[in-house]
């Protein structure tokens, strides 16, 4: 599954310049929220490597760094983009196995932007981002 989901990301990466992991993953999330979620430095700091004071779960080998302009995910690391594939697998797993309904706004359901109660990868990513925000 991860290889199939990474192919579009790698195609996007090869035809753009100046976009790092965070913005590449945000484009994928915007284009296909059912299958993609963003990965950003906040989530990497909590679920991956690079910030021992924020790390809560050792799920990812991706590393975030604190640079001149704040935290970022370097593209030049061995865990990119393979660990983004792992992140997507985690999002898919949680979206498929959460036993509570996803609380979509009623207007989203009425306009058929979301299915009532159904979790998409982007929904799970937003929930994990909110969780990670408690620690950074």
N, C-alpha and C positions, 0 to 999 in steps of 0.2 A: 504494500500500500504506500509506504513512504516514498519509494522510488517514483511511483506514478504521480504522487502529489508534488514531488520536488521538480519534476521535469518542467512544468510551466514557470516555476520560480527561477530555475536555471536559465530558461529562455529569456525571461524578463531581465535577469541579471546580465546576460550577454549582450543585450541590445540597449542597455542604459548605462550611464556612467554617473558617478557621484551619489548613488543610492547605496546605503549600507543595509545591514540585516533588518533593522527596525522598519525603515521605509519600504524596502522590498516586501516585507511580510504584511505591511499595512495595505499596499496595493493589492496583494493577493486576497487579503481579508475583505476588502471593499468589493472586489470583483466576484468573489465566491464565498460569502460568509458561511454557507452550509458546510464547507470543507476546509476553510482556512481560518486561522486566528493570527493576530499579530504577536510577535515576540519583541519585547523591548527590554531596556536595561533594568527596569524595575523588576520585571518577572525573572530575568536572568539572575539578578542579585539575590532573589529569594529562593528560586528553584534551581539555580545553577551555581556558578563559581564567580569569584572575584571580589566579593564583599563579605568577609567572615562575620561582620557584625549584623548583617541582614539575612544571611543564609538560614533558611528554615528546613528545606528539603533538598536532598542531593539527587535530583531527578535528571539534571542535564550537565554535560561537560562544557557547555558554552560558558565563556568567561566575559564578564563586563569589566570595564576599566573606568576609572575616574580621571578624565582628561582636563584640559584647560577650560573646556566649555561644559563640563559636567560628565555624567556617566554615559557611556556608549558601549556598543557591542562591536568590537573590531571584526571586519570581514575576513582579515588574514589570520585565521586560526583554524586548526585542524578539525574542530567540531562544527564548523560552518561549511555547508548547509545541512550536514547529516543530522545534527541535533535539532535543527528546525523540523526535520522529518519526525524525530522522536517527540517533539512538542506537539506536532499535529496528531500523532498516534495517541498521545495522552488526551488531547482535546476530544478526539473521536471516541475514545473509550468512555470518557466521562459523559459526553453528550448521549451516548447510547445506553448508559447504565444508571444515570441519575433517576431516582424514584420519585422526585418531586417535580411538579410542573414548572416550566420556565415562566416567569412572570412578565410576559410581553405586554406592552401598553395596548389597550383595547383598540386604539386607532390603527396600530400596525396590523392587527389581526383582521380588522374590518377592511383594510386596503390590500389584504393578502400579501403583505410584506413579510409576515411571519405566520407559522402555523401555531394554533393555540396549544400552549403547554409544551411544545416540542423544542428541545435544546439543539441549537446549531453550534458548530465549533466556535464561531465568533461570540456566542452567548457565554460559553464556558470560559473563553479567554477573558471576557470582561469581568466575570466573577472572580477568576484567579488574579486578575490585575487589581481588583478591589481588595482582595485578601492580601496581596503583596504590598499594597499601599500602607498597610498597618505597620510594616517593618522597615520602611525606608523613609 
